[in-house]
Amino acid sequence: MSEALVPGQTIGILGGGQLGRMLAMAAARLGLHVHIYEPGVEPPAGEVARCTFTASYDDAVALEDFARSVDVVTYEFENVPAAALDRIEALVPFRPNRRALAVSQDRLDEKAFLTGLGLTTAPYAAVDDAGSLAKALSAMGMPAILKTRQLGYDGKGQARIDAPGDAGAALDAMGGAPAILEGFVHFEREISVIAARGADGRVMAFEPGENRHEDGILRTTRVPAAIGGATRLDAVTLAGRILNGLDYIGVTVGGLVVNEIAPRVHNSGHWTEAGCVVDQFEQHIRAVAGWPLAEPLRHSDVEMENLIGCDMDRVPAIAAEEGARLQLYGKAETRAGRKMGHVTRVSGLARRR
Amino acid sequence: MSEALVPGQTIGILGGGQLGRMLAMAAARLGLHVHIYEPGVEPPAGEVARCTFTASYDDAVALEDFARSVDVVTYEFENVPAAALDRIEALVPFRPNRRALAVSQDRLDEKAFLTGLGLTTAPYAAVDDAGSLAKALSAMGMPAILKTRQLGYDGKGQARIDAPGDAGAALDAMGGAPAILEGFVHFEREISVIAARGADGRVMAFEPGENRHEDGILRTTRVPAAIGGATRLDAVTLAGRILNGLDYIGVTVGGLVVNEIAPRVHNSGHWTEAGCVVDQFEQHIRAVAGWPLAEPLRHSDVEMENLIGCDMDRVPAIAAEEGARLQLYGKAETRAGRKMGHVTRVSGLARRR
């Protein structure tokens, strides 16, 4: 697919959660159809897409039907099984590419890729057993954090080690999966850079957002971040190096001591929908569709707050707030810890009529 | 329905065109489901709604199934047959109310309603036959314009009369339908006020936009309009009087010599999606759902341009423009004179990264 998609063509999205949902609405704005592939029934994204394939990632027939029904495939999460991607890629182009996905699927590969580009990461070491864990702990010191190499998110699949006596329980918590030990980084703040690389190789980055977490889950992102111009420039330049290093097409996210890269739209970029002319979702769709990327122009100062679990009880009050823009995900069931929506608050606007 | 809808409840929309499509996406952002009712197959709105009823407006069974499947019904166009509305309203609340719809469906009733509120309109007279037309022409002078009382839009169902000899042909063009003769108003500019009235009776108005037409079709809307503060205030006050006069719930549009009112979201309000925190579509959904209306905060100067027919050929160039936001309607076929999408251009933004 060297040609750009034209209105009326179709993008396939693997995953039907809120990211797929917001991608689908962005695609609709560009006149592109969307087909969702998602094992769970009635996914949030299905409601705003032309059609939904409800099937597991090991259903070869469904995967191939899906692939044949679309012009290009992208994804809302990076843990799609490789065998499923093989089937899809045999039939239709896949963006961002497999390398970006493979690197981000494995924390050890990710760290190796980043340090290979000359970027700074937390100290890390591969851990496969008690022996390699003991060796890594003595080299790195404590506290440190043991993580599964694959399939972790929002603080899951992680165990903190403060003293040698924690090591055994931490290793047990990995359930025999290959792991990585990471040293603690004493950081001043966490920022995210949402950057995209177009099919023509051009990179566009939104301004860095400043994140605040609670209980391992992103709580707010604020733009502008409280960082100087030099840091801002460094962050954006660094994001560009990562994208070029991956020969990447799509939207991704990074930091200065680079913590993680996500080869997709990201929660820390939701502020763009209220603060920018074109948001991260449309930017990703533009990249995937081979369209020119948009200049990441920002018109407002914004704070994005995630609505998690019973935060939904506050929706009526938030709806009455001046300058608040809601984005609810249409999930049928509200559960503790579940991301149900977000609100972006725009500040500093005069009331003009 | 005195209670507000909660996320997970469903809004029914009569009409599946681009207005329904943008309403459906706004409803999704608020966690509300949308069912579309539309006689035409594969309507633009159906793609971003949970389900679509494809049936005519005289299909009693389909209308009742539709009504039973939703919690409130609204509409994207005002020419829905009254009998269909009767069936729906017997089962489920309908917003904005029937009076607003009835007044806007008939140009004579609309003018009578507006002058009854003490507002200025073009001179007008009812025309039912050659006799009443001759009498109206001699009272009003020429040029004047003869319009069907019902079912006209975008310049259709209209005939201009410059000299007495045009009268016969103009009357024939009405096809025997009841008509209204309107005098010409020599105006400086046309402005639109998009205003909404919530279930609590509170009125919110966006800033007036300035419209430019070509061939009877809206070409661009620009905000801010080139009008002074006093005119701006007058326009907004006047829109409030119209809404209160109708005991109206929803979004509507007006002017200073009041040309027309539309009891729905309107093409001249599309600029709000690129210029405001909350756009006209969400404002309408909020009103229909019984939610508090949003403050109509504007963050940017905007010009909206309609993309009509082969304007679609310019989409790749527009996609590469800085500060341009596309909204394409997903219509399968591009036809001359057909509204295919629009672009909103935001100006005066610094490039910040």
Interface residues (C-beta under 8 A of the other chain):
Chain A: A4 P7 G8 R21 A24 M25 A28 R29 L30 G31 H33 E47 V48 A49 R50 A205 F206 E207 P224 R232 L233 V236 A274 V277 V278 R286 W291 P292 A294 E295 P296 L297 R298 H299 S300 M312 V315 P316 A319 A320 E322 G323 A324 R325 L326 Q327 L328 Y329 G330 A332 G341 V346 L349 R351 R352 R353
Chain B: A4 P7 G8 R21 A24 M25 A28 R29 L30 G31 H33 E47 V48 A49 R50 A205 F206 E207 P224 R232 L233 V236 A274 V277 V278 R286 W291 P292 A294 E295 P296 L297 R298 H299 S300 M312 V315 P316 A319 A320 E322 G323 A324 R325 L326 Q327 L328 Y329 G330 A332 G341 V346 L349 R351 R352 R353
